[in-house]
Amino acid sequence: MTVDATWQKSSFSGGGDSSDCVEVAAVPEALCLRESDEPGTVVTTTTTGLAALIRHLRRDM
């Protein structure tokens, strides 16, 4: 999936110019996530879905 959007590095990713990071982009009706080292693989979700994922991940930390 190719998404024409402005990608930004997640604040949860490591600092610096490391290629190991998650990037986020907002498009109409959705949020898109991808890993910087695999920009062609995009996961699309809603704000509700992303919030649920983050809550789940925080609980398991």
C-alpha distance matrix in Angstrom:
0.0 3.8 6.4 9.9 12.1 15.0 14.4 17.6 18.9 19.9 23.7 23.6 22.5 25.3 27.1 27.2 24.7 23.6 20.2 20.2 18.8 16.4 14.8 14.5 13.5 14.8 13.4 15.5 16.1 13.8 13.5 10.5 11.5 10.7 13.3 14.4 15.0 11.4 9.4 6.3 6.5 6.3 8.8 9.8 13.5 16.7 19.4 21.6 19.2 18.8 22.5 23.3 21.3 23.2 26.4 26.0 25.2 28.2 30.5 29.8 30.6
3.8 0.0 3.8 6.5 9.2 12.1 12.1 15.6 17.5 19.1 22.9 23.4 22.1 24.7 26.0 25.7 23.1 22.5 19.3 19.9 18.3 16.1 13.9 13.6 12.0 13.5 12.0 14.5 16.0 14.0 13.5 10.5 11.7 10.8 13.4 13.6 14.6 11.6 8.6 6.3 8.1 7.6 10.7 11.2 14.9 17.6 19.9 22.6 20.7 19.8 23.4 24.7 22.8 24.2 27.6 27.6 26.6 29.3 31.9 31.4 31.8
6.4 3.8 0.0 3.8 5.8 9.0 9.5 13.1 15.5 17.0 20.7 21.6 20.7 23.6 24.6 24.6 22.3 22.1 19.2 19.8 17.6 15.0 12.2 11.1 8.8 9.9 8.4 11.2 13.0 11.1 10.6 8.2 10.1 10.3 13.3 13.6 15.5 13.0 9.5 8.6 9.7 7.8 10.2 9.8 13.0 15.2 17.2 20.2 18.8 17.7 21.1 22.9 21.3 22.4 25.8 26.3 25.4 27.7 30.5 30.4 30.7
9.9 6.5 3.8 0.0 3.8 7.2 9.0 12.8 15.7 17.8 21.2 22.7 21.8 24.5 25.0 24.6 22.3 22.7 20.2 21.2 18.9 16.7 13.3 12.1 9.2 10.1 8.5 11.2 13.9 12.7 12.3 10.5 12.6 12.8 15.5 15.0 17.2 15.3 11.5 11.3 13.0 11.3 13.6 12.9 15.7 17.3 18.8 22.1 21.2 19.9 23.0 25.2 23.9 24.5 28.0 28.8 27.9 29.9 32.8 33.0 33.0
12.1 9.2 5.8 3.8 0.0 3.8 6.1 9.6 12.9 14.8 18.0 19.9 19.3 22.1 22.4 22.2 20.3 21.0 18.9 19.8 17.1 14.7 11.0 9.4 6.1 7.1 6.6 10.0 12.8 11.3 10.2 9.0 11.0 11.8 14.6 14.0 16.9 15.6 11.9 12.7 13.9 11.6 13.3 12.3 14.6 15.6 16.4 20.0 19.5 17.8 20.6 23.2 21.9 22.1 25.5 26.8 25.8 27.4 30.5 30.9 30.8
15.0 12.1 9.0 7.2 3.8 0.0 3.8 6.7 10.3 12.6 15.5 17.8 17.1 19.6 19.5 19.2 17.5 18.7 17.2 18.3 15.4 13.4 9.6 8.4 5.8 7.6 8.8 12.2 14.9 13.2 11.3 10.2 11.5 12.1 14.2 13.1 16.4 15.9 12.4 14.2 15.4 13.3 15.0 14.3 16.1 16.9 16.9 20.7 20.4 18.0 20.4 23.3 22.0 21.5 25.0 26.5 25.2 26.4 29.7 30.3 29.7
14.4 12.1 9.5 9.0 6.1 3.8 0.0 3.8 6.9 9.3 12.5 14.5 13.5 16.1 16.3 16.3 14.7 15.4 13.8 14.6 11.6 9.7 5.9 5.5 4.7 8.1 10.1 13.9 15.8 13.3 10.5 8.8 8.8 9.0 10.7 9.7 13.2 13.1 10.0 12.5 13.3 11.3 13.0 13.1 14.9 16.2 16.0 19.5 18.8 16.0 18.5 21.3 19.5 18.9 22.5 23.8 22.1 23.4 26.8 27.1 26.3
17.6 15.6 13.1 12.8 9.6 6.7 3.8 0.0 3.8 6.3 9.0 11.5 10.7 13.2 13.1 13.5 12.5 13.5 12.8 13.2 10.0 8.5 5.3 5.4 6.4 9.5 12.5 16.1 17.6 15.0 11.7 10.5 9.7 10.1 11.0 10.0 13.7 14.5 12.1 15.1 15.4 13.5 14.6 14.9 16.0 16.9 16.0 19.4 18.9 15.6 17.5 20.5 18.7 17.3 20.9 22.5 20.5 21.3 24.9 25.3 24.1
18.9 17.5 15.5 15.7 12.9 10.3 6.9 3.8 0.0 3.8 6.4 8.4 7.1 9.4 9.7 10.6 10.0 10.5 10.2 10.1 6.7 6.0 4.4 6.4 9.0 12.3 15.5 19.0 20.0 17.0 13.4 11.9 9.8 9.7 9.4 8.5 12.2 13.6 12.2 15.6 15.4 14.0 14.9 15.9 16.8 18.0 16.9 19.9 19.0 15.4 17.1 19.8 17.5 15.8 19.4 20.7 18.3 18.9 22.6 22.7 21.2
19.9 19.1 17.0 17.8 14.8 12.6 9.3 6.3 3.8 0.0 3.8 5.2 5.5 8.8 10.0 12.0 12.4 12.2 12.1 10.8 7.1 5.6 5.4 6.3 9.7 12.3 15.8 19.0 19.4 16.2 12.4 11.6 9.3 10.1 10.1 10.5 13.9 15.1 14.1 17.2 16.2 14.4 14.3 15.2 15.3 16.2 14.6 17.2 16.4 12.6 13.9 16.5 14.4 12.3 15.8 17.3 14.9 15.3 19.0 19.3 17.9
23.7 22.9 20.7 21.2 18.0 15.5 12.5 9.0 6.4 3.8 0.0 3.8 5.4 7.8 8.5 11.2 12.8 12.8 13.8 12.4 9.2 8.7 9.2 9.8 12.9 15.1 18.8 21.8 22.0 19.0 15.4 15.0 12.9 13.7 13.3 13.5 16.7 18.4 17.7 20.9 19.9 18.1 17.8 18.5 18.1 18.5 16.4 18.6 18.2 14.4 14.7 17.4 15.5 12.7 15.6 17.5 15.0 14.5 18.3 18.9 16.9
23.6 23.4 21.6 22.7 19.9 17.8 14.5 11.5 8.4 5.2 3.8 0.0 3.8 6.7 8.9 12.2 13.7 12.7 13.4 11.0 8.2 7.9 9.8 10.9 14.4 16.7 20.3 23.2 23.0 19.6 16.0 15.3 12.6 13.2 12.3 13.3 16.0 17.6 17.6 20.7 19.1 17.6 16.9 18.1 17.6 18.4 16.5 18.1 17.1 13.4 13.7 15.7 13.4 10.5 13.4 14.7 11.8 11.5 15.2 15.4 13.3
22.5 22.1 20.7 21.8 19.3 17.1 13.5 10.7 7.1 5.5 5.4 3.8 0.0 3.8 6.5 9.3 10.3 8.9 9.7 7.4 5.0 6.2 8.6 10.9 14.6 17.5 20.9 24.2 24.3 20.8 17.0 15.6 12.4 11.9 10.1 10.4 12.9 15.0 15.3 18.7 17.5 16.7 16.8 18.5 18.8 20.2 18.8 20.7 19.3 15.6 16.6 18.5 15.6 13.4 16.5 17.3 14.0 14.3 18.0 17.4 15.3
25.3 24.7 23.6 24.5 22.1 19.6 16.1 13.2 9.4 8.8 7.8 6.7 3.8 0.0 3.8 6.8 8.6 7.1 9.2 7.4 6.6 9.3 11.6 14.3 17.8 20.9 24.2 27.6 27.9 24.5 20.7 19.1 15.9 14.9 12.4 12.0 13.8 16.6 17.3 20.9 20.0 19.7 20.1 22.1 22.6 24.0 22.5 24.4 23.0 19.3 20.1 21.9 19.0 16.6 19.5 20.1 16.5 16.5 20.0 19.2 16.5
27.1 26.0 24.6 25.0 22.4 19.5 16.3 13.1 9.7 10.0 8.5 8.9 6.5 3.8 0.0 3.8 6.8 7.0 10.0 9.6 8.9 11.6 13.0 15.6 18.7 21.7 25.1 28.5 29.3 26.0 22.3 20.8 18.0 17.0 14.7 13.4 15.4 18.5 18.8 22.5 22.2 21.9 22.6 24.3 24.9 26.0 24.4 26.6 25.5 21.8 22.4 24.6 22.0 19.3 22.2 23.2 19.8 19.4 23.0 22.5 19.6
27.2 25.7 24.6 24.6 22.2 19.2 16.3 13.5 10.6 12.0 11.2 12.2 9.3 6.8 3.8 0.0 3.8 5.6 9.0 10.0 10.0 13.0 13.9 16.8 19.5 22.8 25.9 29.5 30.6 27.5 23.8 22.0 19.3 17.8 15.4 13.2 14.9 18.3 18.4 22.2 22.5 22.6 23.8 25.7 26.7 28.1 26.7 29.1 28.1 24.3 25.3 27.6 24.9 22.5 25.6 26.5 23.1 23.0 26.6 25.9 23.2
24.7 23.1 22.3 22.3 20.3 17.5 14.7 12.5 10.0 12.4 12.8 13.7 10.3 8.6 6.8 3.8 0.0 3.8 6.4 8.7 9.1 12.2 12.7 15.9 18.3 21.9 24.6 28.3 29.7 26.6 23.0 20.8 18.1 16.1 13.5 10.7 12.1 15.6 15.6 19.4 20.2 20.6 22.4 24.4 25.9 27.7 26.7 29.4 28.0 24.5 26.0 28.2 25.3 23.4 26.8 27.5 24.2 24.6 28.2 27.3 24.9
23.6 22.5 22.1 22.7 21.0 18.7 15.4 13.5 10.5 12.2 12.8 12.7 8.9 7.1 7.0 5.6 3.8 0.0 3.8 5.4 7.0 10.6 12.1 15.7 18.6 22.2 24.9 28.6 29.6 26.2 22.6 20.1 17.0 14.6 11.5 9.2 9.9 13.5 14.4 18.1 18.4 19.1 20.8 23.3 24.8 26.9 26.2 28.5 26.7 23.3 25.0 26.7 23.5 21.9 25.2 25.4 22.0 22.7 26.1 24.8 22.5
20.2 19.3 19.2 20.2 18.9 17.2 13.8 12.8 10.2 12.1 13.8 13.4 9.7 9.2 10.0 9.0 6.4 3.8 0.0 3.8 5.8 9.0 10.4 14.2 16.9 20.7 23.0 26.7 27.7 24.2 20.8 17.8 14.7 11.8 8.5 5.9 6.1 9.8 10.9 14.5 14.9 16.0 18.0 20.7 22.7 25.1 24.9 27.3 25.2 22.0 24.2 25.7 22.4 21.3 24.9 24.8 21.5 22.9 26.2 24.7 22.9
20.2 19.9 19.8 21.2 19.8 18.3 14.6 13.2 10.1 10.8 12.4 11.0 7.4 7.4 9.6 10.0 8.7 5.4 3.8 0.0 3.8 7.2 9.8 13.5 16.7 20.3 22.8 26.5 26.9 23.2 19.7 16.9 13.4 10.8 7.2 6.5 6.8 9.9 11.6 14.9 14.4 15.2 16.5 19.4 21.0 23.4 23.1 25.1 22.8 19.6 21.6 22.8 19.4 18.3 21.7 21.4 18.0 19.4 22.6 21.0 19.2
18.8 18.3 17.6 18.9 17.1 15.4 11.6 10.0 6.7 7.1 9.2 8.2 5.0 6.6 8.9 10.0 9.1 7.0 5.8 3.8 0.0 3.8 6.5 10.0 13.4 16.8 19.6 23.2 23.6 20.0 16.3 13.9 10.5 8.6 5.9 5.7 7.9 10.2 10.8 14.2 13.4 13.4 14.3 16.7 18.0 20.2 19.6 21.8 19.8 16.5 18.4 20.0 16.8 15.6 19.1 19.3 16.2 17.5 20.9 19.8 18.2
16.4 16.1 15.0 16.7 14.7 13.4 9.7 8.5 6.0 5.6 8.7 7.9 6.2 9.3 11.6 13.0 12.2 10.6 9.0 7.2 3.8 0.0 3.8 6.7 10.3 13.6 16.3 19.8 20.0 16.3 12.6 10.3 6.8 5.8 4.7 6.1 9.0 9.9 9.8 12.8 11.5 10.6 11.0 13.1 14.3 16.4 16.0 18.3 16.3 13.0 15.3 17.0 13.9 13.0 16.8 17.1 14.4 16.1 19.4 18.8 17.8
14.8 13.9 12.2 13.3 11.0 9.6 5.9 5.3 4.4 5.4 9.2 9.8 8.6 11.6 13.0 13.9 12.7 12.1 10.4 9.8 6.5 3.8 0.0 3.8 6.9 10.5 13.2 16.8 17.5 14.1 10.5 8.2 5.7 5.4 6.1 6.4 10.1 10.4 8.9 11.9 11.3 9.7 10.6 11.9 13.4 15.2 14.9 17.8 16.3 13.1 15.6 17.8 15.3 14.5 18.3 19.1 17.0 18.4 21.9 21.7 20.8
14.5 13.6 11.1 12.1 9.4 8.4 5.5 5.4 6.4 6.3 9.8 10.9 10.9 14.3 15.6 16.8 15.9 15.7 14.2 13.5 10.0 6.7 3.8 0.0 3.8 6.9 10.0 13.4 14.0 10.7 7.1 5.7 4.8 6.8 9.0 9.9 13.5 13.1 11.0 13.2 12.3 9.6 9.7 9.8 10.8 12.0 11.6 14.8 13.8 10.8 13.3 15.9 14.0 13.4 17.1 18.3 16.9 18.2 21.5 21.9 21.5
13.5 12.0 8.8 9.2 6.1 5.8 4.7 6.4 9.0 9.7 12.9 14.4 14.6 17.8 18.7 19.5 18.3 18.6 16.9 16.7 13.4 10.3 6.9 3.8 0.0 3.8 6.5 10.1 11.4 8.7 5.9 5.1 6.6 8.8 11.7 12.2 15.6 14.7 11.8 13.4 13.1 10.0 10.4 9.5 10.7 11.5 11.5 15.1 14.6 12.2 14.8 17.6 16.3 16.1 19.5 21.0 20.0 21.4 24.5 25.1 24.9
14.8 13.5 9.9 10.1 7.1 7.6 8.1 9.5 12.3 12.3 15.1 16.7 17.5 20.9 21.7 22.8 21.9 22.2 20.7 20.3 16.8 13.6 10.5 6.9 3.8 0.0 3.8 6.8 8.2 6.2 4.7 6.2 9.0 11.9 15.1 15.9 19.3 18.0 15.1 16.1 15.6 12.1 11.8 9.6 9.9 9.7 9.7 13.4 13.6 11.9 14.2 17.1 16.7 16.7 19.7 21.4 21.0 22.3 25.2 26.3 26.4
13.4 12.0 8.4 8.5 6.6 8.8 10.1 12.5 15.5 15.8 18.8 20.3 20.9 24.2 25.1 25.9 24.6 24.9 23.0 22.8 19.6 16.3 13.2 10.0 6.5 3.8 0.0 3.8 6.2 5.5 6.1 7.3 10.9 13.5 17.0 17.8 20.8 19.0 15.8 16.0 15.7 12.3 12.2 9.5 10.3 10.3 11.3 14.8 14.9 14.1 16.6 19.1 18.8 19.4 22.3 23.8 23.7 25.3 28.0 29.0 29.4
15.5 14.5 11.2 11.2 10.0 12.2 13.9 16.1 19.0 19.0 21.8 23.2 24.2 27.6 28.5 29.5 28.3 28.6 26.7 26.5 23.2 19.8 16.8 13.4 10.1 6.8 3.8 0.0 3.8 5.7 8.1 10.3 14.0 16.8 20.4 21.5 24.4 22.4 19.3 19.0 18.6 15.1 14.5 11.1 11.3 10.3 11.6 14.6 15.3 15.3 17.5 19.8 20.2 21.1 23.5 25.1 25.6 27.1 29.4 30.8 31.5
16.1 16.0 13.0 13.9 12.8 14.9 15.8 17.6 20.0 19.4 22.0 23.0 24.3 27.9 29.3 30.6 29.7 29.6 27.7 26.9 23.6 20.0 17.5 14.0 11.4 8.2 6.2 3.8 0.0 3.8 7.4 10.2 13.8 17.0 20.7 22.4 25.2 23.0 20.3 19.9 18.8 15.1 13.5 9.8 9.0 7.3 9.2 11.6 12.4 13.1 15.1 17.1 17.8 19.1 21.2 22.7 23.6 25.2 27.2 28.6 29.7
13.8 14.0 11.1 12.7 11.3 13.2 13.3 15.0 17.0 16.2 19.0 19.6 20.8 24.5 26.0 27.5 26.6 26.2 24.2 23.2 20.0 16.3 14.1 10.7 8.7 6.2 5.5 5.7 3.8 0.0 3.8 6.5 10.0 13.4 17.0 18.9 21.7 19.6 17.1 17.0 15.5 11.8 10.0 6.4 5.7 5.1 7.2 10.0 10.0 10.0 12.7 14.6 14.8 16.1 18.5 19.8 20.3 22.1 24.3 25.5 26.5
13.5 13.5 10.6 12.3 10.2 11.3 10.5 11.7 13.4 12.4 15.4 16.0 17.0 20.7 22.3 23.8 23.0 22.6 20.8 19.7 16.3 12.6 10.5 7.1 5.9 4.7 6.1 8.1 7.4 3.8 0.0 3.8 6.8 10.4 13.8 15.7 18.7 17.0 14.7 15.3 13.7 10.0 8.3 5.7 5.3 5.7 6.6 9.9 9.4 8.1 11.0 13.3 12.7 13.5 16.5 17.7 17.7 19.5 22.0 23.0 23.6
10.5 10.5 8.2 10.5 9.0 10.2 8.8 10.5 11.9 11.6 15.0 15.3 15.6 19.1 20.8 22.0 20.8 20.1 17.8 16.9 13.9 10.3 8.2 5.7 5.1 6.2 7.3 10.3 10.2 6.5 3.8 0.0 3.8 6.9 10.5 12.4 15.2 13.3 11.0 11.6 10.0 6.4 5.6 4.4 6.3 8.5 9.9 12.8 11.2 9.6 13.0 14.9 13.4 14.3 17.7 18.4 17.7 19.9 22.6 22.9 23.4
11.5 11.7 10.1 12.6 11.0 11.5 8.8 9.7 9.8 9.3 12.9 12.6 12.4 15.9 18.0 19.3 18.1 17.0 14.7 13.4 10.5 6.8 5.7 4.8 6.6 9.0 10.9 14.0 13.8 10.0 6.8 3.8 0.0 3.8 7.1 9.6 12.2 10.7 9.3 10.6 8.6 5.7 5.1 6.4 8.1 10.7 11.5 14.0 11.9 9.5 12.9 14.5 12.1 12.7 16.4 16.7 15.4 17.7 20.6 20.4 20.6
10.7 10.8 10.3 12.8 11.8 12.1 9.0 10.1 9.7 10.1 13.7 13.2 11.9 14.9 17.0 17.8 16.1 14.6 11.8 10.8 8.6 5.8 5.4 6.8 8.8 11.9 13.5 16.8 17.0 13.4 10.4 6.9 3.8 0.0 3.8 6.3 8.5 7.0 6.0 7.9 6.2 4.9 6.4 9.0 11.4 14.3 15.3 17.6 15.2 12.8 16.1 17.4 14.6 15.1 18.8 18.7 16.9 19.3 22.2 21.5 21.4
13.3 13.4 13.3 15.5 14.6 14.2 10.7 11.0 9.4 10.1 13.3 12.3 10.1 12.4 14.7 15.4 13.5 11.5 8.5 7.2 5.9 4.7 6.1 9.0 11.7 15.1 17.0 20.4 20.7 17.0 13.8 10.5 7.1 3.8 0.0 3.8 5.5 5.4 6.1 8.9 7.6 8.0 9.6 12.6 14.8 17.7 18.2 20.4 17.8 15.2 18.1 19.2 16.0 16.0 19.8 19.4 16.9 19.2 22.2 21.0 20.4
14.4 13.6 13.6 15.0 14.0 13.1 9.7 10.0 8.5 10.5 13.5 13.3 10.4 12.0 13.4 13.2 10.7 9.2 5.9 6.5 5.7 6.1 6.4 9.9 12.2 15.9 17.8 21.5 22.4 18.9 15.7 12.4 9.6 6.3 3.8 0.0 3.8 5.5 5.5 9.2 9.5 10.2 12.6 15.2 17.6 20.2 20.6 23.1 20.9 18.1 20.9 22.4 19.3 18.9 22.7 22.6 19.9 21.9 25.1 24.0 23.0
15.0 14.6 15.5 17.2 16.9 16.4 13.2 13.7 12.2 13.9 16.7 16.0 12.9 13.8 15.4 14.9 12.1 9.9 6.1 6.8 7.9 9.0 10.1 13.5 15.6 19.3 20.8 24.4 25.2 21.7 18.7 15.2 12.2 8.5 5.5 3.8 0.0 3.9 6.1 9.0 9.5 11.5 14.1 17.2 19.8 22.9 23.6 25.8 23.3 20.7 23.6 24.6 21.3 21.2 24.9 24.3 21.5 23.7 26.7 25.1 24.1
11.4 11.6 13.0 15.3 15.6 15.9 13.1 14.5 13.6 15.1 18.4 17.6 15.0 16.6 18.5 18.3 15.6 13.5 9.8 9.9 10.2 9.9 10.4 13.1 14.7 18.0 19.0 22.4 23.0 19.6 17.0 13.3 10.7 7.0 5.4 5.5 3.9 0.0 3.8 5.5 5.8 8.5 11.4 14.6 17.6 20.9 22.2 24.4 21.6 19.5 22.8 23.6 20.4 21.0 24.6 23.8 21.5 24.2 26.9 25.4 25.0
9.4 8.6 9.5 11.5 11.9 12.4 10.0 12.1 12.2 14.1 17.7 17.6 15.3 17.3 18.8 18.4 15.6 14.4 10.9 11.6 10.8 9.8 8.9 11.0 11.8 15.1 15.8 19.3 20.3 17.1 14.7 11.0 9.3 6.0 6.1 5.5 6.1 3.8 0.0 3.8 5.5 7.0 10.4 13.0 16.2 19.3 20.6 23.1 20.8 18.7 22.0 23.3 20.5 21.0 24.8 24.5 22.4 24.9 27.8 26.8 26.4
6.3 6.3 8.6 11.3 12.7 14.2 12.5 15.1 15.6 17.2 20.9 20.7 18.7 20.9 22.5 22.2 19.4 18.1 14.5 14.9 14.2 12.8 11.9 13.2 13.4 16.1 16.0 19.0 19.9 17.0 15.3 11.6 10.6 7.9 8.9 9.2 9.0 5.5 3.8 0.0 3.8 6.2 9.9 12.4 16.0 19.3 21.3 23.6 21.1 19.6 23.2 24.2 21.4 22.6 26.2 25.6 24.0 26.8 29.4 28.3 28.4
6.5 8.1 9.7 13.0 13.9 15.4 13.3 15.4 15.4 16.2 19.9 19.1 17.5 20.0 22.2 22.5 20.2 18.4 14.9 14.4 13.4 11.5 11.3 12.3 13.1 15.6 15.7 18.6 18.8 15.5 13.7 10.0 8.6 6.2 7.6 9.5 9.5 5.8 5.5 3.8 0.0 3.8 6.9 10.0 13.4 17.0 19.0 21.0 18.1 16.8 20.5 21.0 18.2 19.7 23.1 22.3 20.8 23.9 26.2 25.1 25.5
6.3 7.6 7.8 11.3 11.6 13.3 11.3 13.5 14.0 14.4 18.1 17.6 16.7 19.7 21.9 22.6 20.6 19.1 16.0 15.2 13.4 10.6 9.7 9.6 10.0 12.1 12.3 15.1 15.1 11.8 10.0 6.4 5.7 4.9 8.0 10.2 11.5 8.5 7.0 6.2 3.8 0.0 3.8 6.4 9.9 13.3 15.4 17.5 14.9 13.7 17.4 18.2 15.8 17.3 20.8 20.3 19.2 22.1 24.6 23.9 24.5
8.8 10.7 10.2 13.6 13.3 15.0 13.0 14.6 14.9 14.3 17.8 16.9 16.8 20.1 22.6 23.8 22.4 20.8 18.0 16.5 14.3 11.0 10.6 9.7 10.4 11.8 12.2 14.5 13.5 10.0 8.3 5.6 5.1 6.4 9.6 12.6 14.1 11.4 10.4 9.9 6.9 3.8 0.0 3.8 6.6 10.3 12.6 14.2 11.3 10.5 14.3 14.7 12.5 14.5 17.7 17.2 16.6 19.6 21.7 21.3 22.3
9.8 11.2 9.8 12.9 12.3 14.3 13.1 14.9 15.9 15.2 18.5 18.1 18.5 22.1 24.3 25.7 24.4 23.3 20.7 19.4 16.7 13.1 11.9 9.8 9.5 9.6 9.5 11.1 9.8 6.4 5.7 4.4 6.4 9.0 12.6 15.2 17.2 14.6 13.0 12.4 10.0 6.4 3.8 0.0 3.8 7.2 10.0 11.8 9.5 9.4 13.1 13.9 12.6 14.7 17.6 17.6 17.7 20.4 22.4 22.6 23.8
13.5 14.9 13.0 15.7 14.6 16.1 14.9 16.0 16.8 15.3 18.1 17.6 18.8 22.6 24.9 26.7 25.9 24.8 22.7 21.0 18.0 14.3 13.4 10.8 10.7 9.9 10.3 11.3 9.0 5.7 5.3 6.3 8.1 11.4 14.8 17.6 19.8 17.6 16.2 16.0 13.4 9.9 6.6 3.8 0.0 3.8 6.8 8.1 5.9 6.5 9.9 10.7 10.1 12.4 14.8 15.2 15.9 18.3 20.1 20.8 22.2
16.7 17.6 15.2 17.3 15.6 16.9 16.2 16.9 18.0 16.2 18.5 18.4 20.2 24.0 26.0 28.1 27.7 26.9 25.1 23.4 20.2 16.4 15.2 12.0 11.5 9.7 10.3 10.3 7.3 5.1 5.7 8.5 10.7 14.3 17.7 20.2 22.9 20.9 19.3 19.3 17.0 13.3 10.3 7.2 3.8 0.0 3.8 5.3 5.1 6.2 8.5 9.9 10.6 12.4 14.3 15.4 16.6 18.4 20.1 21.5 22.9
19.4 19.9 17.2 18.8 16.4 16.9 16.0 16.0 16.9 14.6 16.4 16.5 18.8 22.5 24.4 26.7 26.7 26.2 24.9 23.1 19.6 16.0 14.9 11.6 11.5 9.7 11.3 11.6 9.2 7.2 6.6 9.9 11.5 15.3 18.2 20.6 23.6 22.2 20.6 21.3 19.0 15.4 12.6 10.0 6.8 3.8 0.0 3.8 5.5 5.2 6.1 8.6 9.9 10.6 12.2 14.2 15.4 16.4 18.4 20.2 21.3
21.6 22.6 20.2 22.1 20.0 20.7 19.5 19.4 19.9 17.2 18.6 18.1 20.7 24.4 26.6 29.1 29.4 28.5 27.3 25.1 21.8 18.3 17.8 14.8 15.1 13.4 14.8 14.6 11.6 10.0 9.9 12.8 14.0 17.6 20.4 23.1 25.8 24.4 23.1 23.6 21.0 17.5 14.2 11.8 8.1 5.3 3.8 0.0 3.8 5.5 5.2 6.2 8.7 10.1 10.6 12.4 14.4 15.5 16.7 18.8 20.4
19.2 20.7 18.8 21.2 19.5 20.4 18.8 18.9 19.0 16.4 18.2 17.1 19.3 23.0 25.5 28.1 28.0 26.7 25.2 22.8 19.8 16.3 16.3 13.8 14.6 13.6 14.9 15.3 12.4 10.0 9.4 11.2 11.9 15.2 17.8 20.9 23.3 21.6 20.8 21.1 18.1 14.9 11.3 9.5 5.9 5.1 5.5 3.8 0.0 3.8 5.5 5.2 6.3 8.8 10.0 10.7 12.4 14.4 15.5 16.9 18.8
18.8 19.8 17.7 19.9 17.8 18.0 16.0 15.6 15.4 12.6 14.4 13.4 15.6 19.3 21.8 24.3 24.5 23.3 22.0 19.6 16.5 13.0 13.1 10.8 12.2 11.9 14.1 15.3 13.1 10.0 8.1 9.6 9.5 12.8 15.2 18.1 20.7 19.5 18.7 19.6 16.8 13.7 10.5 9.4 6.5 6.2 5.2 5.5 3.8 0.0 3.8 5.4 5.0 6.2 8.6 9.9 10.6 12.3 14.3 15.6 16.8
22.5 23.4 21.1 23.0 20.6 20.4 18.5 17.5 17.1 13.9 14.7 13.7 16.6 20.1 22.4 25.3 26.0 25.0 24.2 21.6 18.4 15.3 15.6 13.3 14.8 14.2 16.6 17.5 15.1 12.7 11.0 13.0 12.9 16.1 18.1 20.9 23.6 22.8 22.0 23.2 20.5 17.4 14.3 13.1 9.9 8.5 6.1 5.2 5.5 3.8 0.0 3.8 5.5 5.2 6.2 8.6 9.9 10.6 12.3 14.5 15.6
23.3 24.7 22.9 25.2 23.2 23.3 21.3 20.5 19.8 16.5 17.4 15.7 18.5 21.9 24.6 27.6 28.2 26.7 25.7 22.8 20.0 17.0 17.8 15.9 17.6 17.1 19.1 19.8 17.1 14.6 13.3 14.9 14.5 17.4 19.2 22.4 24.6 23.6 23.3 24.2 21.0 18.2 14.7 13.9 10.7 9.9 8.6 6.2 5.2 5.4 3.8 0.0 3.8 5.5 5.1 6.2 8.7 10.0 10.7 12.6 14.6
21.3 22.8 21.3 23.9 21.9 22.0 19.5 18.7 17.5 14.4 15.5 13.4 15.6 19.0 22.0 24.9 25.3 23.5 22.4 19.4 16.8 13.9 15.3 14.0 16.3 16.7 18.8 20.2 17.8 14.8 12.7 13.4 12.1 14.6 16.0 19.3 21.3 20.4 20.5 21.4 18.2 15.8 12.5 12.6 10.1 10.6 9.9 8.7 6.3 5.0 5.5 3.8 0.0 3.8 5.5 5.1 6.2 8.6 10.0 10.9 12.6
23.2 24.2 22.4 24.5 22.1 21.5 18.9 17.3 15.8 12.3 12.7 10.5 13.4 16.6 19.3 22.5 23.4 21.9 21.3 18.3 15.6 13.0 14.5 13.4 16.1 16.7 19.4 21.1 19.1 16.1 13.5 14.3 12.7 15.1 16.0 18.9 21.2 21.0 21.0 22.6 19.7 17.3 14.5 14.7 12.4 12.4 10.6 10.1 8.8 6.2 5.2 5.5 3.8 0.0 3.8 5.4 5.1 6.1 8.5 10.0 10.7
26.4 27.6 25.8 28.0 25.5 25.0 22.5 20.9 19.4 15.8 15.6 13.4 16.5 19.5 22.2 25.6 26.8 25.2 24.9 21.7 19.1 16.8 18.3 17.1 19.5 19.7 22.3 23.5 21.2 18.5 16.5 17.7 16.4 18.8 19.8 22.7 24.9 24.6 24.8 26.2 23.1 20.8 17.7 17.6 14.8 14.3 12.2 10.6 10.0 8.6 6.2 5.1 5.5 3.8 0.0 3.8 5.5 5.2 6.2 8.8 10.2
26.0 27.6 26.3 28.8 26.8 26.5 23.8 22.5 20.7 17.3 17.5 14.7 17.3 20.1 23.2 26.5 27.5 25.4 24.8 21.4 19.3 17.1 19.1 18.3 21.0 21.4 23.8 25.1 22.7 19.8 17.7 18.4 16.7 18.7 19.4 22.6 24.3 23.8 24.5 25.6 22.3 20.3 17.2 17.6 15.2 15.4 14.2 12.4 10.7 9.9 8.6 6.2 5.1 5.4 3.8 0.0 3.8 5.5 5.2 6.5 9.0
25.2 26.6 25.4 27.9 25.8 25.2 22.1 20.5 18.3 14.9 15.0 11.8 14.0 16.5 19.8 23.1 24.2 22.0 21.5 18.0 16.2 14.4 17.0 16.9 20.0 21.0 23.7 25.6 23.6 20.3 17.7 17.7 15.4 16.9 16.9 19.9 21.5 21.5 22.4 24.0 20.8 19.2 16.6 17.7 15.9 16.6 15.4 14.4 12.4 10.6 9.9 8.7 6.2 5.1 5.5 3.8 0.0 3.8 5.4 5.3 6.5
28.2 29.3 27.7 29.9 27.4 26.4 23.4 21.3 18.9 15.3 14.5 11.5 14.3 16.5 19.4 23.0 24.6 22.7 22.9 19.4 17.5 16.1 18.4 18.2 21.4 22.3 25.3 27.1 25.2 22.1 19.5 19.9 17.7 19.3 19.2 21.9 23.7 24.2 24.9 26.8 23.9 22.1 19.6 20.4 18.3 18.4 16.4 15.5 14.4 12.3 10.6 10.0 8.6 6.1 5.2 5.5 3.8 0.0 3.8 5.4 5.3
30.5 31.9 30.5 32.8 30.5 29.7 26.8 24.9 22.6 19.0 18.3 15.2 18.0 20.0 23.0 26.6 28.2 26.1 26.2 22.6 20.9 19.4 21.9 21.5 24.5 25.2 28.0 29.4 27.2 24.3 22.0 22.6 20.6 22.2 22.2 25.1 26.7 26.9 27.8 29.4 26.2 24.6 21.7 22.4 20.1 20.1 18.4 16.7 15.5 14.3 12.3 10.7 10.0 8.5 6.2 5.2 5.4 3.8 0.0 3.8 5.6
29.8 31.4 30.4 33.0 30.9 30.3 27.1 25.3 22.7 19.3 18.9 15.4 17.4 19.2 22.5 25.9 27.3 24.8 24.7 21.0 19.8 18.8 21.7 21.9 25.1 26.3 29.0 30.8 28.6 25.5 23.0 22.9 20.4 21.5 21.0 24.0 25.1 25.4 26.8 28.3 25.1 23.9 21.3 22.6 20.8 21.5 20.2 18.8 16.9 15.6 14.5 12.6 10.9 10.0 8.8 6.5 5.3 5.4 3.8 0.0 3.8
30.6 31.8 30.7 33.0 30.8 29.7 26.3 24.1 21.2 17.9 16.9 13.3 15.3 16.5 19.6 23.2 24.9 22.5 22.9 19.2 18.2 17.8 20.8 21.5 24.9 26.4 29.4 31.5 29.7 26.5 23.6 23.4 20.6 21.4 20.4 23.0 24.1 25.0 26.4 28.4 25.5 24.5 22.3 23.8 22.2 22.9 21.3 20.4 18.8 16.8 15.6 14.6 12.6 10.7 10.2 9.0 6.5 5.3 5.6 3.8 0.0
